Amino acid sequence: MYKVSEFSKMTGLSKETLRYYAEIKLLEPVYIDPANNYRYYDNGSYLVGRLLVYLRRFNFSIQEMLTVVNDESFENLEQLIRAKKRDLEAEIGRIQTVIEEMDDFFEMGTGEDMND
């Protein structure tokens, strides 16, 4: 079993994030020592913690991460990640359109040129 500080280093999740995830029941410690309230995590927790790191990078909301973690079979995980990928691709398209509009704007000239 791993104490919070060690588990934090292993997963890349800060101690504060681990505390918050435990509070919202996203990633709870497997054991809390009643003598000192130290929280402990195990190898199964490590796998979930690493998954959560990826889901955060994939722009999943807390609610979406809860849905993934609560689906113990992880059947919907691929579908959810593919949907996020489509959302990001659509966002890239929107951003590219805005950049093109900016380029068009600059090609028209500055505001001073437009008033002449």
Backbone torsions as a table, in degrees:
resi	resn	phi	psi	omega
1	MET	NA	154.5	-174.6
2	TYR	-120.9	134.5	172.7
3	LYS	-71.5	164.4	-176.1
4	VAL	-55.6	-45.7	-176.4
5	SER	-62.4	-42.9	178.9
6	GLU	-67.8	-43.2	-179.5
7	PHE	-64.0	-37.5	177.8
8	SER	-60.7	-45.6	178.9
9	LYS	-64.9	-38.9	-178.2
10	MET	-66.3	-40.9	-172.8
11	THR	-93.8	-24.3	-173.7
12	GLY	86.4	5.5	176.3
13	LEU	-93.5	131.2	-179.0
14	SER	-67.2	160.9	176.9
15	LYS	-59.3	-39.1	179.5
16	GLU	-64.7	-41.2	178.2
17	THR	-64.6	-42.8	178.1
18	LEU	-61.2	-40.9	178.3
19	ARG	-62.3	-45.0	179.7
20	TYR	-64.8	-44.8	179.8
21	TYR	-61.6	-36.1	176.8
22	ALA	-67.1	-41.0	-179.1
23	GLU	-60.9	-40.0	-178.2
24	ILE	-94.2	6.9	176.8
25	LYS	64.3	33.9	175.7
26	LEU	-86.9	-42.2	177.5
27	LEU	-146.7	96.7	-177.2
28	GLU	-94.6	147.5	174.9
29	PRO	-62.6	149.7	178.6
30	VAL	-79.6	-20.0	-179.0
31	TYR	-152.7	138.4	172.6
32	ILE	-121.8	118.8	-178.6
33	ASP	-68.1	118.5	-178.4
34	PRO	-66.0	-22.4	-178.3
35	ALA	-73.6	-36.4	-175.0
36	ASN	-133.1	2.9	-178.8
37	ASN	62.0	18.7	174.7
38	TYR	-67.0	139.1	179.0
39	ARG	-100.1	139.5	-178.9
40	TYR	-126.5	143.9	178.7
41	TYR	-122.8	157.7	179.7
42	ASP	-120.4	-172.1	-177.7
43	ASN	-63.8	-35.8	176.0
44	GLY	-63.1	-39.4	176.7
45	SER	-62.9	-37.1	179.6
46	TYR	-60.3	-45.4	-179.5
47	LEU	-61.8	-43.0	178.2
48	VAL	-65.7	-41.9	179.1
49	GLY	-59.7	-44.6	178.2
50	ARG	-65.0	-39.1	176.6
51	LEU	-60.2	-43.2	-179.7
52	LEU	-63.5	-36.0	176.6
53	VAL	-60.4	-45.4	178.6
54	TYR	-64.8	-44.3	-178.4
55	LEU	-61.3	-38.0	176.1
56	ARG	-62.8	-43.7	178.8
57	ARG	-64.2	-29.9	179.3
58	PHE	-84.1	8.4	175.3
59	ASN	70.9	30.3	175.7
60	PHE	-76.6	141.5	174.7
61	SER	-77.6	166.0	176.6
62	ILE	-57.7	-44.2	-179.5
63	GLN	-61.3	-40.8	178.2
64	GLU	-66.1	-39.1	178.1
65	MET	-65.0	-39.5	176.8
66	LEU	-60.8	-41.5	178.5
67	THR	-60.0	-44.9	180.0
68	VAL	-63.3	-49.0	-175.8
69	VAL	-67.1	-36.0	-179.5
70	ASN	-74.9	-17.8	174.5
71	ASP	-88.5	87.5	-171.3
72	GLU	-60.6	-21.4	179.6
73	SER	-82.1	-16.6	-177.0
74	PHE	57.9	25.5	-178.3
75	GLU	-60.8	-37.7	-174.6
76	ASN	-88.9	-1.6	-173.2
77	LEU	-59.9	-48.8	-179.1
78	GLU	-61.3	-42.7	179.3
79	GLN	-61.5	-43.0	179.7
80	LEU	-65.6	-41.2	179.5
81	ILE	-67.1	-40.2	177.6
82	ARG	-63.2	-38.5	177.6
83	ALA	-64.4	-41.1	177.2
84	LYS	-62.8	-40.1	179.2
85	LYS	-62.2	-43.8	177.8
86	ARG	-61.5	-41.3	178.3
87	ASP	-60.8	-44.0	179.7
88	LEU	-65.6	-39.7	177.7
89	GLU	-63.3	-39.6	177.3
90	ALA	-64.9	-40.2	178.1
91	GLU	-63.7	-40.4	176.5
92	ILE	-59.7	-43.2	178.3
93	GLY	-60.5	-43.3	178.4
94	ARG	-63.3	-42.8	179.9
95	ILE	-65.0	-41.8	178.6
96	GLN	-61.8	-38.2	177.7
97	THR	-63.1	-44.2	179.0
98	VAL	-63.1	-41.6	178.6
99	ILE	-62.0	-42.8	177.9
100	GLU	-62.4	-40.8	177.8
101	GLU	-63.8	-38.0	176.7
102	MET	-63.8	-44.3	178.0
103	ASP	-60.3	-43.1	177.5
104	ASP	-60.7	-41.3	179.5
105	PHE	-61.0	-46.0	179.9
106	PHE	-64.7	-34.5	178.9
107	GLU	-66.4	-27.2	177.8
108	MET	-70.6	-20.1	-178.9
109	GLY	103.4	178.7	-179.3
110	THR	-80.0	170.4	178.4
111	GLY	-58.5	-33.9	179.9
112	GLU	-63.8	-40.8	-179.7
113	ASP	-66.7	-33.3	-177.4
114	MET	-70.8	-25.4	-177.9
115	ASN	-85.3	-10.6	-177.6
116	ASP	-76.7	NA	NA
